[in-house]
């Protein structure tokens, strides 16, 4: 797979369940099974986990922007702190 750096790093981080810096066969197989699962809930959880940097069950705006900027570097010049602040203000009401 040709994954952008941060996506590959995040996929490794969420696969390394015991956080020892290496994947066991079980950790590797578990992630491969999730990637190839036909269950949309399993795939959605995997994608969400990639965005949830501190693994607290929440993906905050800076986590999402970090992944997006590394995935789509050409849009980085269009995303500024002002855009982030506008997004936060608009979503307070939601």
Backbone torsions as a table, in degrees:
resi	resn	phi	psi	omega
1	UNK	NA	137.7	177.5
2	UNK	-99.3	83.5	-177.1
3	UNK	-96.2	138.6	173.1
4	UNK	-57.2	150.1	-174.1
5	UNK	-44.4	-52.0	-174.3
6	UNK	-70.0	-31.2	178.3
7	UNK	-67.7	-44.1	177.2
8	UNK	-62.4	-41.7	178.1
9	UNK	-63.4	-43.3	179.7
10	UNK	-67.1	-40.9	178.7
11	UNK	-61.2	-41.0	176.6
12	UNK	-63.8	-45.9	-177.1
13	UNK	-60.0	-42.2	-178.9
14	UNK	-78.1	-16.8	176.9
15	UNK	-83.6	-28.6	-176.6
16	UNK	-82.3	76.5	-172.6
17	UNK	-59.8	-36.2	-179.2
18	UNK	-93.0	3.2	174.0
19	UNK	54.9	41.8	178.9
20	UNK	-100.5	3.8	177.2
21	UNK	84.0	7.5	177.5
22	UNK	-145.1	151.0	179.5
23	UNK	-98.1	130.8	170.5
24	UNK	-79.2	167.5	177.1
25	UNK	-59.2	-39.3	179.8
26	UNK	-64.4	-44.8	179.2
27	UNK	-63.7	-44.3	179.6
28	UNK	-61.9	-49.0	-178.3
29	UNK	-62.9	-39.4	179.7
30	UNK	-59.7	-43.6	-179.9
31	UNK	-68.9	-42.5	178.0
32	UNK	-60.7	-40.8	177.7
33	UNK	-63.2	-38.6	177.6
34	UNK	-65.6	-43.5	-179.8
35	UNK	-61.2	-39.6	-176.1
36	UNK	-93.7	4.5	-178.9
37	UNK	-65.4	146.2	174.6
38	UNK	-91.6	-4.3	179.7
39	UNK	-83.7	114.8	-177.8
40	UNK	-61.6	-29.0	179.1
41	UNK	-66.2	-39.1	179.2
42	UNK	-66.6	-43.9	178.8
43	UNK	-65.9	-40.6	179.3
44	UNK	-62.6	-41.9	178.3
45	UNK	-63.0	-41.1	178.4
46	UNK	-61.2	-46.5	179.0
47	UNK	-63.9	-44.2	178.3
48	UNK	-59.5	-43.7	-179.4
49	UNK	-60.4	-32.1	176.7
50	UNK	-62.5	-37.6	-179.1
51	UNK	-82.1	-20.4	-176.6
52	UNK	-88.4	81.5	-172.6
53	UNK	-59.2	-42.2	-176.9
54	UNK	-93.6	6.1	175.0
55	UNK	53.6	42.5	179.4
56	UNK	-101.7	8.6	-179.8
57	UNK	84.1	9.8	179.4
58	UNK	-137.0	139.8	174.6
59	UNK	-110.3	110.0	-179.2
60	UNK	-86.0	171.9	-174.0
61	UNK	-59.9	-38.6	-179.3
62	UNK	-69.2	-33.0	175.9
63	UNK	-63.9	-46.6	-178.4
64	UNK	-63.9	-45.5	-179.7
65	UNK	-64.9	-39.1	178.2
66	UNK	-58.4	-47.8	179.9
67	UNK	-65.1	-45.3	-178.3
68	UNK	-63.0	-41.2	-179.4
69	UNK	-66.3	-34.3	178.2
70	UNK	-78.9	-25.9	179.2
71	UNK	-82.1	-38.5	-179.0
72	UNK	-125.1	74.9	-174.1
73	UNK	-61.5	-22.3	-178.7
74	UNK	-70.7	-18.2	179.1
75	UNK	-91.6	-4.1	-174.8
76	UNK	-59.5	-34.0	-179.6
77	UNK	-70.0	-18.7	-179.2
78	UNK	-89.9	-15.8	-179.4
79	UNK	-101.1	116.8	-178.3
80	UNK	-123.6	174.3	176.3
81	UNK	-60.6	-34.1	178.2
82	UNK	-62.5	-41.8	177.7
83	UNK	-62.3	-41.9	179.5
84	UNK	-63.6	-43.9	179.6
85	UNK	-64.1	-40.5	177.4
86	UNK	-62.0	-44.7	179.4
87	UNK	-59.9	-43.9	-180.0
88	UNK	-63.4	-43.6	-179.8
89	UNK	-64.1	-43.1	-179.5
90	UNK	-64.9	-31.7	-176.1
91	UNK	-92.3	-1.3	173.9
92	UNK	-65.2	-34.4	-177.3
93	UNK	-77.3	-16.9	-176.3
94	UNK	-79.3	NA	NA
